[in-house]
Amino acid sequence: MIVCDKRELIFFHIPKTAGSFIERSLCKQLGISAWETEWFSDNTYMKHMKPKMFYKRFPEKKHYTTFSCSRNPWDYALSFYSMLTQWPKFASIRGHEMINKGRIHPMNDFADFNEFIEAAYEGVGPEQPVKRLRDTLSNPITRFLTKGKVTKDAKLWADHIIRFENLQDDINRIFPQIGLEPIDCNVRDSTIPKNADEPKDCSSKHDHYTEVYSDKAREIIRELNHVDLRRFNYEFGK
């Protein structure tokens, strides 16, 4: 999350939508540190704070210009699963303490991605309930940004939405409108320390989502994301 008081600008960081890349790329331009995109000065974790919670804390900032990102729900679900199975330390702020203590996520116990989607839909797992994951996979963009109920007409706390699928073009179009210089999506911050055990920008490796889904899992995501699909005109494979 980025809060720039000087420019009266806020970036709300929805997980798995290129948010970490955008934050790190804008730090130098805005004159802030990477630490300031993750923590408030009182050490409260802010990286993925939802607008409703943020404005309870800072109601005086409601007039700031805001932007965020969206992602195709089928692609989002696969990226979410892949990150937490490949890089479990990124699941919680205490993850670094648990990385060497075995698997810490229930999704690691599923046979594959499609079994995970089916179990999350039912709200059960092989070892423990995973009801929370159904909410995580349900309309993640609208749910994160909404001012009210999760409906296709719900007001969002975002003046501008950058689509993950159209990242560079949307950045080139939107950033100048909000007083930012466009960033090059082909350039990664070389100053980030390299560690073989960590991905850059919390990324994960997986096949294209159209090659992974079973018919049943595809329809589950369609059902769980009917609001985001209608709001952002997403379709499977398009």
C-alpha positions as CSV (number, residue, x, y, z in Angstrom):
1,M,0.0,0.0,0.0
2,I,1.2,3.5,-0.8
3,V,0.1,6.6,1.0
4,C,1.8,9.7,-0.3
5,D,0.5,12.8,1.6
6,K,2.6,15.2,-0.4
7,R,0.8,14.2,-3.6
8,E,-2.5,13.2,-1.8
9,L,-2.3,9.8,-3.5
10,I,-3.2,6.3,-2.3
11,F,-2.5,2.9,-3.9
12,F,-4.7,0.1,-2.4
13,H,-2.8,-3.1,-2.8
14,I,-5.0,-6.1,-3.5
15,P,-2.9,-9.3,-3.2
16,K,-1.8,-11.0,-6.4
17,T,-2.5,-8.1,-8.8
18,A,1.1,-6.8,-9.4
19,G,0.9,-4.6,-6.3
20,S,4.3,-5.4,-4.9
21,F,5.9,-4.6,-8.3
22,I,4.1,-1.3,-8.5
23,E,5.0,-0.3,-4.9
24,R,8.6,-1.1,-5.3
25,S,8.8,0.7,-8.7
26,L,7.2,3.9,-7.3
27,C,9.2,4.2,-4.1
28,K,12.1,6.2,-5.6
29,Q,9.7,8.4,-7.7
30,L,7.7,9.2,-4.6
31,G,10.6,9.5,-2.2
32,I,9.5,6.8,0.2
33,S,11.0,3.6,1.4
34,A,9.8,0.0,0.8
35,W,9.2,-0.2,4.5
36,E,6.6,2.6,4.2
37,T,4.5,0.5,1.8
38,E,4.2,-2.2,4.4
39,W,4.1,-0.6,7.9
40,F,2.7,2.5,9.5
41,S,5.0,4.5,11.8
42,D,3.4,2.7,14.8
43,N,4.4,-0.7,13.4
44,T,0.9,-1.6,12.3
45,Y,0.9,-3.8,9.2
46,M,-0.7,-1.9,6.3
47,K,0.4,-3.7,3.0
48,H,-3.0,-5.1,2.2
49,M,-5.2,-2.9,4.4
50,K,-8.7,-2.5,3.0
51,P,-10.0,1.0,2.3
52,K,-12.8,0.6,4.9
53,M,-10.2,0.0,7.7
54,F,-7.8,2.6,6.4
55,Y,-10.4,5.4,6.4
56,K,-11.5,4.5,9.9
57,R,-8.0,5.3,10.9
58,F,-7.5,8.3,8.5
59,P,-10.9,9.8,7.6
60,E,-9.2,13.1,6.7
61,K,-7.6,11.4,3.6
62,K,-10.8,10.4,1.9
63,H,-10.3,13.2,-0.7
64,Y,-7.0,11.7,-1.9
65,T,-6.8,10.3,-5.4
66,T,-6.9,6.4,-5.2
67,F,-5.9,3.6,-7.6
68,S,-5.7,-0.1,-7.4
69,C,-5.5,-3.2,-9.7
70,S,-7.9,-6.0,-10.9
71,R,-7.2,-9.5,-12.2
72,N,-9.1,-12.1,-14.0
73,P,-10.7,-14.3,-11.2
74,W,-9.5,-17.6,-12.7
75,D,-6.0,-16.3,-13.0
76,Y,-6.2,-14.8,-9.5
77,A,-7.2,-18.0,-7.9
78,L,-4.4,-20.0,-9.5
79,S,-1.8,-17.3,-8.6
80,F,-3.1,-17.3,-5.0
81,Y,-2.8,-21.1,-4.7
82,S,0.6,-21.1,-6.3
83,M,2.1,-18.4,-4.1
84,L,1.0,-20.1,-0.9
85,T,2.1,-23.6,-2.0
86,Q,5.4,-22.5,-3.5
87,W,6.2,-19.6,-1.1
88,P,4.4,-20.3,2.2
89,K,6.3,-17.6,4.1
90,F,4.3,-14.9,2.2
91,A,1.0,-16.0,3.8
92,S,1.4,-14.1,7.0
93,I,3.7,-11.5,8.6
94,R,5.0,-14.3,10.8
95,G,5.7,-16.6,7.9
96,H,9.5,-16.1,8.1
97,E,9.4,-17.7,11.5
98,M,7.7,-20.8,10.2
99,I,9.3,-21.4,6.9
100,N,11.6,-24.1,8.3
101,K,9.0,-25.7,10.5
102,G,7.1,-27.7,7.8
103,R,4.1,-26.9,5.7
104,I,1.9,-24.3,7.3
105,H,-1.0,-24.0,4.8
106,P,-3.9,-26.5,4.4
107,M,-3.7,-26.1,0.6
108,N,-0.4,-27.9,0.7
109,D,-2.3,-31.1,1.6
110,F,-4.4,-31.2,-1.5
111,A,-3.6,-33.4,-4.4
112,D,-3.6,-30.5,-6.9
113,F,-5.1,-27.1,-7.6
114,N,-8.5,-28.4,-8.8
115,E,-9.0,-30.4,-5.6
116,F,-8.2,-27.3,-3.6
117,I,-10.8,-25.3,-5.5
118,E,-13.5,-27.9,-4.9
119,A,-12.6,-28.2,-1.2
120,A,-12.5,-24.5,-0.7
121,Y,-16.0,-24.2,-2.3
122,E,-17.3,-26.8,0.1
123,G,-15.5,-25.2,3.0
124,V,-13.6,-28.3,4.1
125,G,-10.0,-29.5,3.9
126,P,-8.2,-32.8,4.4
127,E,-7.0,-31.7,7.8
128,Q,-8.9,-28.7,8.8
129,P,-11.8,-26.4,7.7
130,V,-10.8,-23.8,5.0
131,K,-14.1,-21.8,5.0
132,R,-12.1,-18.6,4.9
133,L,-10.6,-19.5,1.6
134,R,-14.0,-19.5,-0.1
135,D,-14.4,-15.9,0.9
136,T,-10.8,-15.2,-0.3
137,L,-11.7,-16.6,-3.8
138,S,-15.0,-14.8,-4.0
139,N,-15.1,-11.5,-5.9
140,P,-11.7,-10.5,-4.4
141,I,-11.5,-7.1,-6.2
142,T,-14.9,-5.8,-5.3
143,R,-14.8,-7.3,-1.8
144,F,-11.5,-5.5,-1.1
145,L,-12.5,-2.1,-2.5
146,T,-16.2,-1.8,-1.9
147,K,-17.7,0.9,0.3
148,G,-20.7,-1.3,1.0
149,K,-22.2,-4.7,0.0
150,V,-20.5,-6.8,-2.6
151,T,-22.7,-6.2,-5.7
152,K,-21.9,-5.2,-9.3
153,D,-23.1,-1.7,-8.6
154,A,-21.2,-1.3,-5.3
155,K,-19.2,1.9,-4.9
156,L,-15.5,1.3,-4.9
157,W,-12.7,3.1,-3.0
158,A,-10.7,3.5,-6.2
159,D,-10.7,6.3,-8.7
160,H,-8.7,4.3,-11.2
161,I,-8.3,0.5,-11.8
162,I,-5.3,-0.9,-13.6
163,R,-5.9,-4.3,-15.1
164,F,-3.2,-7.0,-14.5
165,E,-3.8,-8.3,-18.0
166,N,-3.2,-4.9,-19.5
167,L,-0.6,-3.7,-17.0
168,Q,1.8,-1.6,-19.2
169,D,-0.9,0.0,-21.3
170,D,-3.0,0.9,-18.3
171,I,0.0,2.3,-16.4
172,N,1.0,4.4,-19.4
173,R,-2.6,5.8,-19.6
174,I,-3.5,6.2,-15.9
175,F,-0.2,7.3,-14.2
176,P,0.1,10.6,-16.1
177,Q,-3.5,11.4,-15.1
178,I,-2.7,11.1,-11.4
179,G,0.7,12.9,-11.5
180,L,3.0,9.8,-11.8
181,E,5.6,9.0,-14.4
182,P,4.9,5.6,-16.1
183,I,7.0,2.7,-15.0
184,D,8.5,0.0,-17.3
185,C,7.0,-3.3,-16.5
186,N,9.9,-5.1,-18.1
187,V,12.4,-3.7,-15.6
188,R,12.6,-5.1,-12.1
189,D,14.4,-3.4,-9.2
190,S,17.9,-4.7,-9.3
191,T,18.6,-3.2,-5.8
192,I,16.4,-5.9,-4.1
193,P,18.7,-8.4,-2.5
194,K,18.8,-11.7,-4.4
195,N,17.9,-14.8,-2.4
196,A,17.4,-18.2,-4.1
197,D,14.7,-19.0,-1.5
198,E,12.6,-16.0,-2.3
199,P,10.7,-14.8,-5.3
200,K,10.8,-11.2,-6.5
201,D,7.5,-9.3,-6.0
202,C,5.9,-12.3,-4.3
203,S,5.6,-14.0,-7.7
204,S,4.9,-17.7,-8.4
205,K,5.4,-20.1,-11.2
206,H,2.5,-21.8,-12.9
207,D,1.1,-22.7,-16.3
208,H,-1.4,-20.4,-18.0
209,Y,-4.6,-20.8,-16.1
210,T,-6.5,-22.0,-19.2
211,E,-4.3,-25.1,-19.1
212,V,-4.9,-25.9,-15.5
213,Y,-8.6,-25.8,-14.7
214,S,-10.9,-28.8,-14.7
215,D,-14.5,-28.1,-16.0
216,K,-15.8,-28.3,-12.4
217,A,-13.2,-25.9,-10.9
218,R,-13.8,-23.5,-13.8
219,E,-17.5,-23.3,-13.0
220,I,-16.9,-22.9,-9.3
221,I,-14.8,-19.8,-9.8
222,R,-17.4,-18.5,-12.2
223,E,-20.1,-18.9,-9.5
224,L,-18.0,-17.4,-6.7
225,N,-17.0,-14.4,-8.8
226,H,-20.2,-13.4,-10.6
227,V,-19.8,-9.8,-9.3
228,D,-16.2,-9.3,-10.4
229,L,-17.0,-11.0,-13.7
230,R,-19.8,-8.6,-14.5
231,R,-18.2,-5.5,-13.1
232,F,-14.9,-5.9,-15.1
233,N,-16.2,-8.0,-18.0
234,Y,-13.9,-10.9,-17.4
235,E,-14.3,-14.2,-19.2
236,F,-12.4,-17.5,-19.1
237,G,-9.6,-17.4,-21.6
238,K,-10.2,-13.8,-22.7
